[in-house]
Amino acid sequence: MRNCYKRIHDSGKLLLIESVIEKGNGRQFGKLTDLNMMVLAGGKERTAEEFRQLLSAGGFEMKRVIPTVTDMSIIESVKLEV
């Protein structure tokens, strides 16, 4: 995130295409991906709040999560004002 921060113009946006895990026990393909990532790679999928925290640590403010017709969402963020 910090490398992206350095390269993005102050008025630019960072767009992430990710599976955003929803709260609760509802069926969601991203939860299966999350399980696979934990077992096979030591990684994980994230909730919107976890993305908000990750982006904030990198100098970004998450503006919105845009659902798509797929299992992926678009996460829109901008540079934090200093």
N, C-alpha and C positions, 0 to 999 in steps of 0.2 A: 504494500500500500504506500509506503513512503517513497518508493521509486516512482510510482504513478503520480503521487503528489508533486514531486519535483518537476515532472514533465507536462503536467496539465496546466493550461493557461488559467489565470485567476477566475475567468468567467466560464471556464469549461466544466464539463460534467464527466463523471466516471459512471459507466454503465456496466453492471455485472449481470451475467446470465447464469442463474443458479436455481437449484431446487431449494425452496424455502420451506422448512418444516413447520407445519401448523401445530398448534397446541391441541391436546386431547388425544383420544385413542381412535380417531377416525382413520379410515383407509386412505393411504397416500403412498404413491410409488416411491417418493423421496425417503420414506422411513425404511424401506427395504434397501435402498442405496446406502443409507446411513449405517445400517447393520453390516452390509458388505464392506464398507470403508473401514469401520472399526475393526472388523475381524482380519481383513486382508492387508490393510495399509496403515492402520493406526490413525486414520483420519476420521472426519465426521461431517455430516451435513449440519446446517445451522438454522435456527429460528430467525425471524425478523429482528428480534431484540439482540441476538448474538451477532448478526450482521451489523446492526447499529453500533454496537460496542467495538467490533473489529474496525469498522470504518472510522469511528471516532479516534481510535488509537493511532490510525494512520493519517489523521488530519482532515477527515471528511465528515460531512453531515449527511445522513441518509434522508432523502426527501420523500421517497415513496417506493413501494413495491408494486410493480405492475404485473398482474396475472396475465398469462397467455393461454392459448388453447391447448398447450402442451403441459407437461409436468414441471416445466421451468418457468421462472418469473424473471422480470427485469428489475434490478435494483438500481435506482437512480440516486446519485449522490453528488454533492458539490464540495468544494474546498471550504473548510471552516474559516470564518473571518477572523483574522488575527488582530 
